[in-house]
Amino acid sequence: MLICNDCGEVFEKPKVLKSKVGDYWGAPAWEEWDACPYCESTEIREAEQCQRCGEWVPEVTEYGGIYVCEFCLDDLTG
């Protein structure tokens, strides 16, 4: 799973964006990159799943032998 750093959406496959960057031996040359399918941001990364609540989040922290999101960590330590 992937997560967008800008809009927070979680998705399996990124959208592939293309841009013509010139010509190469008489044919168009393209640059491609992965982006969020919801907002087209290129700020995406692997999502991690909280072992307590099951939510997909940008980052988890080890606590008591399990990996938890910041909300579950606050609940456990608060």
C-alpha positions as CSV (number, residue, x, y, z in Angstrom):
1,M,0.0,0.0,0.0
2,L,1.0,3.6,-0.7
3,I,0.1,6.8,1.1
4,C,0.1,10.4,-0.2
5,N,2.0,12.8,2.0
6,D,-0.2,15.7,0.8
7,C,-3.8,14.5,0.8
8,G,-3.4,11.4,3.1
9,E,-5.2,9.0,0.8
10,V,-4.1,5.3,0.8
11,F,-4.0,3.4,-2.5
12,E,-2.4,0.3,-4.1
13,K,-1.2,1.6,-7.4
14,P,0.1,5.1,-8.2
15,K,-1.0,7.1,-11.2
16,V,1.7,7.4,-13.8
17,L,2.2,10.9,-15.1
18,K,4.1,11.7,-18.3
19,S,5.6,14.8,-19.7
20,K,7.3,15.4,-23.1
21,V,10.9,16.5,-22.4
22,G,12.0,16.9,-26.0
23,D,13.0,14.7,-28.9
24,Y,15.4,11.8,-29.1
25,W,16.5,10.8,-32.6
26,G,13.4,12.4,-34.2
27,A,11.0,10.7,-31.7
28,P,9.3,12.3,-28.7
29,A,11.2,11.7,-25.4
30,W,9.0,11.3,-22.3
31,E,9.7,11.5,-18.6
32,E,7.4,9.4,-16.4
33,W,6.9,9.5,-12.6
34,D,4.5,8.1,-10.0
35,A,1.8,10.3,-8.4
36,C,-1.2,10.0,-6.1
37,P,-4.3,9.0,-8.1
38,Y,-6.4,11.4,-6.0
39,C,-4.4,14.7,-6.0
40,E,-1.6,13.9,-8.4
41,S,1.1,14.8,-5.8
42,T,4.4,13.1,-6.3
43,E,5.0,13.0,-2.5
44,I,4.0,9.4,-2.0
45,R,5.6,6.6,0.1
46,E,5.0,3.2,1.4
47,A,2.2,3.0,4.0
48,E,2.5,1.0,7.2
49,Q,-0.4,-0.8,8.9
50,C,-1.1,-0.2,12.6
51,Q,-1.1,-3.6,14.3
52,R,-3.7,-2.4,16.9
53,C,-6.4,-0.5,14.9
54,G,-5.5,-1.7,11.4
55,E,-5.3,1.8,9.8
56,W,-2.8,2.5,7.0
57,V,-0.6,5.4,8.1
58,P,2.7,7.0,7.0
59,E,4.6,5.8,10.1
60,V,4.2,3.4,13.0
61,T,6.2,3.1,16.3
62,E,7.1,0.0,18.2
63,Y,5.4,-0.2,21.6
64,G,5.2,-3.3,23.7
65,G,6.3,-5.6,20.8
66,I,3.8,-4.3,18.3
67,Y,3.9,-1.5,15.8
68,V,1.2,1.1,16.4
69,C,0.1,4.5,14.8
70,E,0.4,7.7,16.7
71,F,-3.2,7.7,17.8
72,C,-3.0,4.2,19.3
73,L,0.3,5.1,20.9
74,D,-1.3,8.1,22.6
75,D,-4.2,5.9,23.7
76,L,-1.7,3.3,25.2
77,T,0.5,5.8,26.9
78,G,-2.0,8.5,27.8
